[in-house]
Amino acid sequence: MSNNDAYVTDQAKGSAWEFWLGDSGERLAEVPTESVHLSVYSPPFQSLYTYSASIRDMGNSLGWDDFFEQYSYIIRENLRATVPGGIACVHVSDVAYMKGRDGRTGLKDFSGEVIRAYEREGWEFEARVTVDKDPQAQAIRTKAHHLMFVTKNKDSSKSSPAMPDYLLLFKKAGERYAPVKTDVTNEEWIEWARPIWYNIRESNTLNARIARESDDERHLTPLQLDFIERCVRLWSNPGELVFSAFGGVGSELYVAVKNGRRALGIELKASYWNTGCQYLAELETEIAQPTFDMEEPVEFA
């Protein structure tokens, strides 16, 4: 293990956010019980996206079963930390088999396995939303043969549509302490209530390139800000706590604070965490985010 992979912890905060550096598998235990109102995050997809060489990185798990054994602890702790009736928004995609590695092509049902893992730990599965993707952009980015014109024209039996993303919506059993009074308009809801989310701009992300280190093997673009905003505005109130177990460069925290919520995130990789802290500090300066006074405020541990 190089010095860059040494495990360290730290934390930074502003008036409306805290961002913790460390392993969610350990640090989630520090999040107070029933303090989180909404969770939004994208987990590492086993064996597809590797974010660091750390053995703590779930993307470096030994296999499918090992990945979900690690992930189940985070799912369970997230449930403990969530208020009754609270929502978890999980952004996933299915995982492609690779001919050279797996001896076959096709898809692993990663989204289905995540649903089953959440249900095993006590979450209630509420909905699955398909997130539309641009097939041409995906073909250029991933070099996927099944999307290429040459494949369609040579042997269309080897062609198949682009892989969508999914929003998996889970709820903690029980009655919410207060209803969510959303500012989502009826016109917006007409679009957002569709089982397919269109107009999620794939390029509308926080720029993570400056956080990428030279030994990164693969990198997933940060979660789209449009996607996060829909989740935050639909399923949380201003002043409530939005949590991300895989904070990355702080995208979920950034959108939460920008929309008047409090935010807490955990990130394993120091370069991502540092970048996220910069984004959050700059945002808070720009909007002069006030401290929210709640009837029964929940303090961070």
C-alpha positions as CSV (number, residue, x, y, z in Angstrom):
1,M,0.0,0.0,0.0
2,S,1.4,3.4,-1.0
3,N,1.3,6.4,1.3
4,N,-1.5,7.8,-0.8
5,D,-3.6,4.8,0.2
6,A,-3.0,5.1,3.9
7,Y,-6.3,5.3,5.8
8,V,-6.9,8.7,7.4
9,T,-9.9,10.5,8.9
10,D,-10.8,14.2,9.1
11,Q,-13.8,16.4,8.9
12,A,-14.7,19.9,7.7
13,K,-17.9,21.9,8.3
14,G,-19.7,25.0,7.5
15,S,-22.9,26.5,9.0
16,A,-25.1,24.1,7.0
17,W,-22.9,21.1,6.2
18,E,-20.4,18.6,7.5
19,F,-18.1,16.5,5.3
20,W,-16.3,13.6,6.9
21,L,-13.2,11.9,5.5
22,G,-13.1,8.2,6.2
23,D,-14.7,4.8,5.6
24,S,-18.6,4.8,5.7
25,G,-18.4,1.3,7.0
26,E,-16.9,2.7,10.2
27,R,-18.0,6.4,10.3
28,L,-21.7,5.8,9.8
29,A,-21.8,4.6,13.4
30,E,-21.1,8.2,14.4
31,V,-24.3,9.5,12.7
32,P,-27.0,9.9,15.4
33,T,-29.9,7.6,15.3
34,E,-33.0,9.0,13.4
35,S,-31.2,12.2,12.4
36,V,-31.2,11.8,8.6
37,H,-34.3,12.9,6.7
38,L,-33.2,12.0,3.2
39,S,-30.2,10.0,1.7
40,V,-29.0,10.5,-1.8
41,Y,-26.0,8.7,-3.2
42,S,-24.6,6.4,-5.9
43,P,-22.7,3.4,-4.5
44,P,-19.6,2.1,-6.2
45,F,-20.6,-0.6,-8.7
46,Q,-18.8,-3.8,-7.9
47,S,-15.7,-4.4,-10.1
48,L,-16.8,-1.9,-12.7
49,Y,-15.6,1.5,-11.3
50,T,-12.5,1.6,-9.2
51,Y,-11.9,4.8,-7.3
52,S,-8.8,4.0,-5.4
53,A,-6.3,1.2,-4.5
54,S,-7.6,1.1,-0.9
55,I,-8.7,-2.3,0.3
56,R,-11.5,-0.3,2.0
57,D,-12.9,0.8,-1.3
58,M,-16.0,-1.3,-2.0
59,G,-15.2,-1.1,-5.7
60,N,-12.2,-3.4,-5.0
61,S,-14.2,-6.2,-3.4
62,L,-13.3,-9.7,-4.2
63,G,-16.6,-10.5,-5.9
64,W,-20.4,-10.1,-5.9
65,D,-21.0,-11.7,-2.5
66,D,-18.1,-9.8,-0.9
67,F,-19.4,-6.5,-2.2
68,F,-22.9,-7.0,-0.9
69,E,-21.6,-8.3,2.4
70,Q,-19.8,-5.0,2.9
71,Y,-22.6,-2.9,1.4
72,S,-25.2,-4.5,3.7
73,Y,-23.6,-2.9,6.8
74,I,-23.9,0.6,5.2
75,I,-27.5,-0.1,4.2
76,R,-28.3,-1.3,7.7
77,E,-26.6,1.7,9.4
78,N,-28.3,4.1,7.0
79,L,-31.6,2.7,8.1
80,R,-30.8,3.2,11.8
81,A,-29.7,6.8,11.1
82,T,-32.9,7.7,9.1
83,V,-36.1,9.1,10.7
84,P,-39.2,6.9,10.4
85,G,-40.8,7.6,7.0
86,G,-37.5,8.9,5.7
87,I,-36.4,8.2,2.1
88,A,-33.2,6.8,0.6
89,C,-32.6,7.7,-3.1
90,V,-30.0,5.3,-4.6
91,H,-28.6,5.9,-8.1
92,V,-27.5,2.8,-9.8
93,S,-26.9,1.2,-13.2
94,D,-26.7,-2.5,-14.2
95,V,-23.2,-3.9,-14.7
96,A,-22.0,-5.3,-18.0
97,Y,-20.3,-8.7,-18.3
98,M,-17.0,-8.5,-20.2
99,K,-16.0,-11.1,-22.7
100,G,-12.4,-11.1,-21.7
101,R,-13.0,-11.2,-18.0
102,D,-16.3,-13.1,-17.7
103,G,-16.3,-15.2,-20.8
104,R,-19.7,-13.8,-21.9
105,T,-21.5,-10.6,-22.7
106,G,-24.8,-9.3,-21.3
107,L,-25.8,-7.6,-18.1
108,K,-25.7,-8.4,-14.4
109,D,-28.8,-7.3,-12.6
110,F,-27.0,-5.0,-10.2
111,S,-30.1,-2.8,-9.7
112,G,-32.2,-5.8,-8.7
113,E,-29.5,-7.0,-6.2
114,V,-29.5,-3.6,-4.6
115,I,-33.3,-3.8,-4.2
116,R,-33.0,-7.2,-2.6
117,A,-30.2,-6.1,-0.3
118,Y,-32.2,-3.1,1.0
119,E,-35.3,-5.2,1.6
120,R,-33.2,-7.7,3.6
121,E,-32.1,-5.0,5.9
122,G,-35.6,-3.7,6.5
123,W,-36.1,-0.9,4.0
124,E,-39.4,-0.8,2.0
125,F,-38.9,-0.6,-1.8
126,E,-41.2,2.2,-3.1
127,A,-40.3,2.8,-6.7
128,R,-37.8,2.5,-9.5
129,V,-37.4,5.3,-12.0
130,T,-35.5,4.9,-15.3
131,V,-33.2,7.7,-16.1
132,D,-32.9,8.3,-19.8
133,K,-29.4,8.3,-21.3
134,D,-28.0,9.6,-24.6
135,P,-26.8,6.5,-26.6
136,Q,-24.4,8.4,-28.8
137,A,-22.7,10.0,-25.8
138,Q,-22.6,6.6,-24.1
139,A,-21.1,5.0,-27.2
140,I,-18.4,7.6,-27.4
141,R,-17.6,7.5,-23.7
142,T,-17.6,3.7,-23.2
143,K,-16.7,2.5,-26.7
144,A,-19.5,-0.1,-26.3
145,H,-19.6,-2.3,-29.4
146,H,-23.3,-3.0,-29.0
147,L,-24.1,0.7,-29.7
148,M,-21.8,1.2,-32.7
149,F,-23.2,1.8,-36.2
150,V,-20.6,-0.7,-37.5
151,T,-22.1,-3.4,-35.2
152,K,-25.7,-2.6,-36.3
153,N,-24.7,-2.7,-39.9
154,K,-22.5,-5.8,-39.8
155,D,-24.6,-8.0,-37.4
156,S,-27.5,-6.3,-35.7
157,S,-28.1,-9.4,-33.5
158,K,-25.1,-8.1,-31.5
159,S,-26.6,-4.6,-31.1
160,S,-28.6,-3.5,-28.0
161,P,-29.9,-0.3,-26.5
162,A,-27.9,2.0,-24.2
163,M,-27.8,1.2,-20.5
164,P,-30.0,3.5,-18.5
165,D,-29.4,4.7,-15.0
166,Y,-32.0,4.0,-12.3
167,L,-33.3,5.8,-9.2
168,L,-34.2,3.2,-6.6
169,L,-36.5,4.7,-3.9
170,F,-36.6,3.2,-0.5
171,K,-38.5,4.2,2.7
172,K,-38.0,3.5,6.3
173,A,-41.2,2.1,7.9
174,G,-43.1,4.4,10.2
175,E,-44.9,7.8,10.1
176,R,-42.8,10.8,9.2
177,Y,-42.5,13.4,12.0
178,A,-43.7,16.1,9.6
179,P,-45.0,16.1,6.1
180,V,-42.8,17.3,3.2
181,K,-44.1,20.6,1.9
182,T,-42.5,20.6,-1.5
183,D,-41.9,23.7,-3.7
184,V,-42.2,21.4,-6.8
185,T,-44.8,22.9,-9.1
186,N,-47.7,20.9,-10.7
187,E,-46.0,21.4,-14.1
188,E,-42.7,20.0,-12.8
189,W,-44.6,17.1,-11.2
190,I,-46.2,16.2,-14.5
191,E,-42.7,15.6,-15.8
192,W,-41.1,14.2,-12.7
193,A,-44.0,11.7,-12.0
194,R,-43.2,9.9,-15.2
195,P,-41.6,6.4,-14.8
196,I,-38.7,7.7,-17.0
197,W,-36.9,10.8,-16.0
198,Y,-36.0,12.8,-19.1
199,N,-33.9,16.0,-19.3
200,I,-31.3,15.0,-16.8
201,R,-28.4,16.8,-18.3
202,E,-25.5,14.3,-18.3
203,S,-22.9,17.1,-18.3
204,N,-24.4,19.0,-15.4
205,T,-22.0,17.8,-12.7
206,L,-19.4,19.2,-10.4
207,N,-16.1,19.0,-12.1
208,A,-14.2,16.0,-10.6
209,R,-11.3,16.0,-12.9
210,I,-9.1,18.0,-10.5
211,A,-9.7,15.4,-7.9
212,R,-8.6,12.5,-10.0
213,E,-5.2,11.1,-9.1
214,S,-2.7,9.5,-11.5
215,D,-3.2,6.0,-10.1
216,D,-7.0,6.0,-10.6
217,E,-7.9,3.1,-12.9
218,R,-11.4,4.2,-13.9
219,H,-13.5,7.1,-13.0
220,L,-17.3,7.6,-12.9
221,T,-18.6,11.1,-13.7
222,P,-20.1,12.7,-10.5
223,L,-23.9,12.3,-10.1
224,Q,-25.8,14.8,-12.2
225,L,-27.0,17.9,-10.2
226,D,-30.4,17.8,-11.9
227,F,-31.0,14.3,-10.6
228,I,-30.0,15.2,-7.0
229,E,-32.1,18.4,-7.1
230,R,-35.2,16.5,-8.0
231,C,-34.7,14.1,-5.0
232,V,-33.9,16.9,-2.6
233,R,-36.9,19.0,-3.6
234,L,-39.4,16.1,-3.7
235,W,-38.5,14.3,-0.5
236,S,-37.1,16.7,2.1
237,N,-38.0,20.0,3.7
238,P,-35.8,23.1,4.0
239,G,-33.7,22.8,7.1
240,E,-33.7,19.0,7.1
241,L,-30.6,16.8,6.9
242,V,-29.6,15.2,3.6
243,F,-27.0,12.5,3.8
244,S,-24.6,10.8,1.4
245,A,-22.7,7.7,2.4
246,F,-20.5,8.0,-0.7
247,G,-19.8,11.7,-0.9
248,G,-17.4,11.8,-3.8
249,V,-16.7,15.5,-4.6
250,G,-19.7,16.6,-2.5
251,S,-22.3,16.8,-5.2
252,E,-25.2,15.7,-3.0
253,L,-24.2,18.0,-0.2
254,Y,-23.7,20.9,-2.6
255,V,-27.2,20.6,-4.0
256,A,-28.7,20.1,-0.6
257,V,-27.1,23.3,0.8
258,K,-28.0,25.2,-2.3
259,N,-31.6,24.3,-1.8
260,G,-31.7,25.3,1.8
261,R,-31.1,22.0,3.5
262,R,-28.4,20.8,5.9
263,A,-26.0,18.2,4.6
264,L,-23.7,15.5,5.9
265,G,-21.5,13.3,3.7
266,I,-18.7,10.7,4.1
267,E,-16.0,10.1,1.6
268,L,-13.1,7.6,1.6
269,K,-10.8,9.2,-0.9
270,A,-8.9,12.3,0.4
271,S,-8.5,14.0,-3.0
272,Y,-12.3,13.8,-3.6
273,W,-13.0,15.0,0.0
274,N,-10.7,18.0,-0.3
275,T,-12.3,19.0,-3.6
276,G,-15.8,18.7,-2.1
277,C,-14.8,20.8,0.9
278,Q,-13.7,23.5,-1.5
279,Y,-16.9,23.4,-3.5
280,L,-19.0,23.6,-0.3
281,A,-17.0,26.4,1.3
282,E,-17.2,28.4,-2.0
283,L,-21.0,27.8,-2.2
284,E,-21.6,28.9,1.3
285,T,-19.7,32.1,0.8
286,E,-21.7,32.8,-2.4
287,I,-25.2,32.3,-0.9
288,A,-24.4,33.3,2.7
289,Q,-26.3,30.2,3.9
290,P,-28.0,30.9,7.2
291,T,-28.0,28.5,10.1
292,F,-31.4,26.9,10.4
293,D,-33.3,26.9,13.6
294,M,-35.5,23.9,14.1
295,E,-37.9,23.1,16.9
296,E,-36.0,20.1,17.9
297,P,-32.6,20.5,16.2
298,V,-30.5,17.4,15.6
299,E,-26.9,17.9,16.5
300,F,-24.1,16.1,14.6
301,A,-22.1,13.7,16.8
